[in-house]
Amino acid sequence: MVFLLIALGLGLLSAVLKPLADGLFDTSMWVAKVLAPSEIDDDEISTRFLKVSQAALMEGWLSNVPFIASSFFFASLVIAFFYHWWAPILIFFLTTFVGVLLKLFFGRSVSYYLSLLQHKMANRVADYKRDGDLERLDAAESYCKDLEDLMIMYQGARLRPPTPKQLKQIPFGDRYFWLDQRTNGV
């Protein structure tokens, strides 16, 4: 019974972290795509470019949130197996259901996640300035400015970050597309 309770606790922790983890991941991927040059083709190279840009945006503790949420989820499934063979199935469906409900009701707007990304980037600007790393400082300041512009643009729009499926429809380099599509009810 102890294994089942531990698995349930870890599963619920992963469900609680799901809105933040998915929001950060989806927003950072969206930001990477809209900050990319519009001339990029949708191919393997652009996919790598997006992942590198997303990693630059999520560097530090932000990148740990999705990792920790998935780690808790998979750990809960493994621990549940020690209780009984059917327990991982139960934990999987329960955790997924609670996670989806929490994401639906407690998911935040893209402005919230943009502010987290911008705050973390501003901290990196200060760190690079202190360390005298001019090359990274220029890149971080540029990202900071772009994130501030996006925050101003999307402030008050109450749009949630685009899902990976919705992200495929957004063209590279088009900062207004998500705002235009969602405000027009499409």
Buried (B, 14 or more C-beta within 10 A) or exposed (E): EEBBEBBBEBBBBBBBBBBBBBBBBBBBBBBBBBBBEEEBEEEEEBEEBBEEBBEBBBEEEBBEBBEBBBBBBEBBBEBBBEBEEEBBEBBBEBBBEBBEEBBEEEBBBBBBBBBBBBEBBBEBBEBBBEEEBEEBBEBBBEBBEBBBEBBEBBEEBEBBBBEEEBBEEBEBBBBEBBBEBBEEEE
